[in-house]
């Protein structure tokens, strides 16, 4: 519900439609998007309307994506803007994300700004695609207009953050067409008024994003909410022993353990990935499996109902049988990037050495500072320039083809080599046609911003160990939080303490311990922060991030 103080001050009651509320309780969201709003004092009444509509939009995420949206904080720029806000959406987005990195201390997975400006582009928003867990790319900006379209642009920009693309950026396949021809779908490129559905392709893109490790931060619940504590919201807050959610949600899971946010007799817990039959799961039971080579499985501690914080391996770990490096929770290889974008493997190293050293449209290390030409790759950087593959489809699987395809066949050492590439540009300006940051470019070398650097120049933190050469004492894995995640029979900050897991005693009778309950598995938990800032337009009375 809306913060109670707003209701009282403005005499506006935001009531949920009872029919909608029933559908809400029939589908329990398993993920969380945490939002943060920034408002001007002159927009108070308008904020209430937006907050009312907010509930109808969050239902879309909860019911169709198994993802819950939660508001954690708001900030208002009432006198002046903290960043330069203009009609160039991408430039404003870059400045805003720089501000987020330097000034926003609130822990969140994404931040969004409502600008109050009309952008030059035909779009009403700009957001980094797949950037939800990145400090520098986890966010977006939106125009501020009438309530309904504004809520949809917010859904669209959040959708881009969690890996969804606009329809025009997908292959024109029948399965990707919108199932609702009347209202349209949320990620449609052309406008429909207040669409309420994600297409099958959008949902698949979100799930694929999670499976590839792009959503590692989405599995964690926020530590606080903006709304006052309320029994039935699914969060254990001050004064509560448990909270299994609404009546329907509790009836599905937790009703025997939790009554009115108080644990029943002899119950230890009511819900959570490490709660089974009102008791804690045994220590060592897997509550969240790994999704790829760069993820770390989480196990129950034996003294909590909650699965530990979701983490992945520290950047720099080897993956894909030694062919790739972990970076941001994903395994980076040129082969993998070529297959994802074009459907084929990476070209031979000679292609990179030959073409990327030329510094033209066929091969380069990016546009020059004036945007008039191309930068030649230095010899050591050729594997970090234009992505070259063995074959190409006519169009990239993602993004819009910009310019011509590079398509050359080179004869070298008595064999012919295909050297092909192209610029595939997303709405956020990211060119997928270049080798990704974190990709190996030599022994103990990784790409960063189209340059090949030694791994040790990335200033990667090191976890503790029994000696400098024995990270986590060789009994654990160093996580992205620079903490050791110990193997099952070890514990301690450096995983040096041998502490075997007790073998459970089989219960009397035929039933034996079955391990963690499959019904508790969470698909993902998105924590984002929506920042709406105010632009005060001189003398006009309203303005507005």
N, C-alpha and C positions, 0 to 999 in steps of 0.2 A: 504494500500500500504506500501511498504518498506520505511523506513526513507529516506528522500530525499538526505541527505548527503552521504549515502552509494552509491546511484546511481551515483552521480557525481564523487566521489573519485575513484571509481573502473571501471567506464565506462561500467557497466553491467546494462542492462535494464531488469527488471523482469516484463514482460507483461502477463496479464491474457488472456487466450484463450477466444475469444468473445462468443463462444457457452457456455462455462462454466459460463461466466459472466451473460449471460441471465438466466441460471438456478439459479444462485445465487439470482437474483432479483425476481424470481418467488416464492421463498421460504424464508420467513423472519424468521431468527433465533430469538428465544425468550429467549435464555440463553447466558451467557457469561463465557468463560474460559479465565482468565487473565494469560498470560505467561511472564516469566522473564528468559532471556538468559544470560549465562556467557561464554565468548569467549576469546581465546588467540589472540594476535595481528598477529600471523603467519598464522591464519586461515581466514583472512578477505575475500578473494575471495570465499572460501568454504562456509562461512557464507551466502553470497549472494545467492548461489545456494540453501542452506537449506531454506532460507527465501522465495525464489520463490516456492519451493515445499511446504512450509508451507501453502500456500493458497489453494493448491489442497487438502490438508489433512483437513484443517478447514472446507471445504465444506461438508465433510462427517459428521462432528458433527452438522453443521448448518442444513443440509437438512434432516438427518435421526433422529437426537436427539433433534431438535429444540434448539440447543445450539450453541452459538457463541463463538469463541476463539479470545481473544484480548491480545496483548502483552503490558505489562506495564513497564518492566524494564529488564536490562541485567547487568551482572557483569562478569568480566574476572579475573581468577586467572592466571596471566601471569608469575609469578616467582616461586611460590610454592603453594602447595595445602593447603587449610585451614583445611582439614580433612584427615585422613589416607585413601587412596584409594587403595584397593587391588583387588585380583581376587575373594574374597568371597563377593558376591553381597549383601547378607543380612547384613553382618557385616558392610560393607561400607554404606548401607542404614541407619542403626541405628546410625552410627557416624555422617552421614550427617544431619539426623533429629535433633540430639542433637545440631549440629552447627546452624541449622535453628532456634531452640528455643532460643538459647543464643545470636546469632549474627545478624540475618537477621531482620531488622526493617521494611522492606517493608510489608505493609498490603496485605495479599494474602491468598488464600484458599489452595493452594498446591505449592510446589516447586519441581523442578526436576533437577537432575544433570547428565550431560553427562561426563562419566568417562574417556574415552580414553583407557580403559582396556578391555580385554576379560575375561569374568567371567568363573569360573569353571563350572557353571551349563550350561545346554543346552539352557537356555533362554538368551536373549540379554538385559533383563531389570528386575528390581525388584521394586515393588511398594506395598504400604499398601492398601489392599482391603477395600473400603468404608471409607478411611481416609480423604477425601477431605476437611472436615471442622475442622479437628483436627490439633492443633499446633504441636503435636508430631508424627502424623501419616499421615499428609496431604502432601504426596510427593512420589518421586521415583527416581531411578537412571537408566541410560541407557548406553549401550556401544556406542562408536562413530566409525562409519564406513562409508560405502557409503551412499549417501543421501537418496535414496529410502527406503531401509530397516530401516534406522534410523528414518525416519518419521513414519513408521508403528509401530516401537517399542514405539515411543512417544504416538501414538494413543492408543496402548495397555496399557501402564502404566497409562495414564490418564483414560482409561476405567476402570481399576482396582480401581483407586481412587474413581470413582463414582459408585462403587458397582457391576461392571461386573466381571464375573468369566471366567476362561479359559473353553473351551468346555469340556475338560476331567473332570472338576469339576462339571459339570451339569449332571442330569440324562440323560441317553441315550434315549431320547424320540424323536419321529419323528418330532415334531414341533420345536425342537431345532436345527435341521440340517440346515446347511448353504444353503441359497437359490441360491447361485452362485457357482456351481460346478467347474467352470473354474478358476476363480480368488480366490475363497475361501472367508472366512469372517475374519474380523480383529482379533477377539478373538479366532481363531482356535489355537489349541495346536501345530499342525504341520505346517510347513512352506508353505505358498503360496507367490508368488512374488507380492507385492503391491496390496493386496486386498482392495476393496473399499466399502464393506458393513458390517454393523452389522447384526447379525442374530436376529430373532424375540425374542429369549430368552435374548440376550444382551440388547435389548431395554426394554423388560419387567423388567429385573433386575434393570435397571436405574430408571424406573418409580417407581418400588417397593421401591427402596432406598429412593426416594424423599417422597413417601407416608408414609414411616415409620419414617420420620423426620431426616433422615441422611443427607439431603441436605439443611439444614436451611440456610446456608451461600450462597447457590447458587442462591438465588433470588435477590441478591444485585448487582447493577452495580458498577464497580470500579470508584474511584474518579478521576483517571487520566489515560491517555494512553501514551505509549512510542512514538507512531507515532505523527507527527505534527498535529495540528488541521486541520480538513478537513470537509467542508460542505458535508453532505450526508452519514456520517458514523454512524448516529443514536445517536450520543452523542452531547449534547449541550455543546459547548466549548467556550473559550474566544472569544468574538466578535460575538457570535450567540445568537439569541433570541429563536430559536427552531431548531430542526433537526429531521425530520421524516424519514430519511434514504434515500435510493436510489429512483430513479424516480418511479420504480414499487412499492416499499414499501410505498412511499408517496401517490401514487394513491390509494392504498388499505386503507390507514388510515392517515389522516393529511394533504392532499393536499389542502383542503379548508381553512386550518388554517395557513399553513406555505408555503412561497414561497422563495426559495433560502436562507433558514435559517433565514428568517425574518417573524415575525407574521403578518398575514393579518389584515385588519381593524377590530377593536373590538374583535379580538381573544385574549384569555388569554393563550392558550396552543394549541399544535398540537397533541400530543400523550402522552401516559402514562396511567397507570391504574386508575388515578384519573382525567382524561380528557375526557369530553363528549361533542361533538358538539362545540369544541373550547372553552369550559367553564370548570371551575373547578367543579368536583363533590362536592356535599354537604358534609359538615362535618359529620362524622359518617357513611358514606357509606362504606361498607366492600369492600376492594380492594384485599385482599388476605386472604382466609379462613384458619382455622387451619387444619392441616393434621392428628393430633392425640391428645391425652390427654395432651401432653407436649408442644404443639405448642400454640402460641398466635395469634389470628386473627389480621390483621392490618386494620385500617380504614383511610379514607381520612381525611385530616386536614381542607379542605375547602379553603385553600389558596395556594395549590400546585397541579401540575399535576402528581406528583410522589407519589407512594405508600410509606409509611414510611419504614425504614430499617426493614428487616425481622429478627425477634428474636424469641426465644422460652423461656420457663419457666426456671428459675434458677434451677440448679441441687438441688435435694432434695425434690422437690414438690411431693406429693402423686399422684398416677395415677391408672388407671384400678380399680376403685371402692375401692381404699385403699390397693390394693394388691401389687402395684409396686411403684417404685420411678423413677422420671425423672432424666436422666443422659445423657448429651450431646444431648438433644432434643428428646430422645427416652424413652419410658416407659420400664423399666427393670423388668422382672419377670422370675422366673425359669420356670413356665408353658409356657410362651411365647417363651423362648429360646428353650425348648424341642420341642415345636410344630414346630418351624422354622427349627430346625436342623434334628429332627427325626420323627416329625409328631404326637407325643403323649405328654401327660402332664408330669409334673415333678413327681418323685417318692415321697413316703411318707418321712417325716422328719427322721423317724427311719433308712431308708436306708442310708442317709447321715451320721447319727451318727454312724452306724455300720461299713460302708465300708471306709469312708474317714478318720477315725481314725486309720485304719490299716497301711496305708503308703505303699501299694503295688500297683501292676498294676490295681487291681480291684477298688481301691479308694485311693485318696491321695490329697495333696495340691500342686502338681507340682513336677517336677524333682529336684533332689538335685543338689548342686553346681558343682559336678563332672560329672553330667550327667550319673551316673552309677546306680542310684536307685531313690527312691521316698520319698517325705517328708510326714511324718504323719501330719494330721491336728490336731491342738489343739482343744479341746472340743468346744471352742467358735467360731472356724473357719470352722466347718464341712460343713456349708451351702454355703461356698465360694470355695470349692474344686471342685473335678470332678463332672460334671453335671450328675445327675442320673434321668432317666425317667422311665415311667411305661412300655414302650415297645419300641422296636427299629426296624427300617428297616435294611436290610442287609448292606446297605451303607448309609452314611450321605447324606443329600441333598446338602451339600456344603463341599468342601474340600476332602482330601484323607484320608481314614481310615488308621491309623497308629497303628500297633499292633492288639491285639485281642479285641473283644467286651467284656465288663463286662456284664454278664447275670446270675443273681442269683435270686432265689425265696426264700424269708425268711418268716418263720412262726413267727408271733408276735401278742400277745393279741388275740388269737383265729382267726386270719385271715392271709392269704398269701399275701405277697407283692412282686411285681416285682421291682427289683433294677437293672437297666441296663444303661450302658453308654459306651463311647468310645472316642478315640482321633481323631478328624477331623481336619487335619492340612491344612491350606491354603498355597499358594506359598510364602507369605510373612513371613511364620513361625508361624503365629498366630494359636494357638490350640483352636478351637471353642468348644472343649469338656469340657472346664472349665466354671464355673459360671461367667458371665460377671461382670465387674466393675459396681458399681451403683445398683446392685440387693439387695433388702432388705434381711437381715439375722437375723432380730429380731426387737423389738420395738425401733425405732429411731437408727437403725443400718444399715450400708450399706457395701457391699463388695468392696474391693480395693486390687488388686494384691494378691488375694486368702487369704485375711485376713478380718475379720469382725471388722469394726470400728464404734464408735459412730458417728452419723451424724455431730455433732459439731466439730469433729476433722478434717473434710474436709476443714475447714477454709472457708466455704461458706460466701460470702459477703452478707450484709443485705441492702435491699432498705430502703429509708427513710419512715417515717410514722408519724402520729400524736402523737404516743407514741411508745416505744420500742416493745410493744406487739401487736401493730396495724400496721403491715407492709402495706405500701401504703394506710393507713387509712381504710383498709378493703373495699376500693373502686377501687382496681386495682390488678395487678399481677406483681410480681418482675421478670424481664427478665434476661437473661444470660449476659446482659450488665450492670447489677445492676442498672437498671432504672425502675421506675414504669410505667407500661402501664395501663392507667386509664380506668375505665368503661366509657360507652358512655356519661353520663351526668356529669362527673367529670373531673377536670383538676388540674394542679399544679404538682410540683416535687413529692409531697407525696399524690397526688390525694385527697386532703382535700377540694378543692374548688368546690362547687356545681355550675355547669354551664350547664344548660339543653340545648340540641340541639334545635334550632328553628325549628318549624314545617314548612315545605315548603308550600308556597302558590300555590295551583293548578293553572296552566296556563289556560287562556281562551280557550275555545274550547274543543274538546273531548280528546286531548292528555294530559296525566298526567305524572308526574315524574316516570320514570321507574327504577331508581336505576342505579348502575354501569353497564357499558357495558361489556357483557360477552366476547366480542372479544378481550379484552385487557388482558386477564388472562395469566400470564407468567407461563410456566411449571417449569423453573428453571434457575438460573443464576450461572454458575460455575465460580468462580474466582480462578485461580491457578497461580502459578509462576514457570516458568521453568528456572532452573538454570543450565547453561552449564559452567563448569569450565575446565580449561586447566591443563593438566599434561605435564610438560616439560620433555621429555625423553632425558637423557643425550647424547648430541652429535648427535642425529639423525635428528634434524631439525624440527620434529613435535611431538606433543604430546598433550596430552590433558588430566570434571566432568562427 
